[in-house]
Structures are given as structure tokens and as C-alpha cells.
Amino acid sequence: MPFTKILIHAVWGTKNSFPYLTQEKLNLVIGHIKENAITKGLFITDINGHLDHMHCIISLNRDLSISKTMQLIKGESSFWCNRKNIFTSKFEWADEYYAVSVSESQIQKVKDYIANQKEHHKKKTFKEECDEFLNKYKFDRFG
């Protein structure tokens, strides 16, 4: 049996950066994503967000690509939100996401960063965070 451990820090936002995710709604969405992940064989070790985006650490399943994993998380959770009328208007995630591998030596730093989203975003917007991330990891563009 093959053994793999590929840790991914994934980040995605709401469509048009709309601030849907009040703390109450964020908790509902996170709870659902965690439950759904278990049924889909996805291994999310940490997840948190702020008004217009989510962060998570995924231990990538050896049978799924990052693209398929993100589709399972984002697509199913937006479908669930709309079916359950979690929001007063139609809920959508943006098409874009970014994902990078995380080494064991940096995992605690990323976990702390994800856990402290509310505090972090008192100083920096999601757009500023994205721009910084894209520059740091030398992405050509978001999306």
C-alpha cells in the first residue's frame, strides 16, 4: 500500500469578494465542509476564513488531484449553502483558488496563520493578502 503525505495550503474567495461569511455563517460553512470532507475521503486538517474567503490545509488524497479536491470542497459547499438557504441571496465561490505545498518545517506557522484569520484581517484585506501571496510564490496571476 502506498503512503503519501502531501500538505497543501489552499485559499479561495467568494464570488466578487462579497462578504457573506459572518462568524455565524462561517461556522456553519466550516462545519459542513469538514463533515463533507470526511464522506469524500478528503483530509482537511485545519480550516478557517474571514468574511470573503477561506483557508485550509489539506493532506492531499493520493487518488485525487488538487483541482478535483477543490471542486469537491467548493462546488459541494456552495450547493449545500444554496439548498439550505444559508444566505439570503445565491451563494457562490469565485472560480479561482490558490494552493501551495507546505513543508513539515513550516506547517505550524501556516496552522497559526489560518487559526488567526480574524486578527490578521484587521491589518490586511483579502486582496492585499492575495497579492502578497502571489508575489511571494511567483504566480503570474490569480486564477
Summary of the structure (lengths in Angstrom):
residues: 143
radius of gyration: 14.7
end to end distance: 35.0
largest distance: 46.7
contacts: 392
relative contact order: 0.20
helix: 46%
strand: 22%
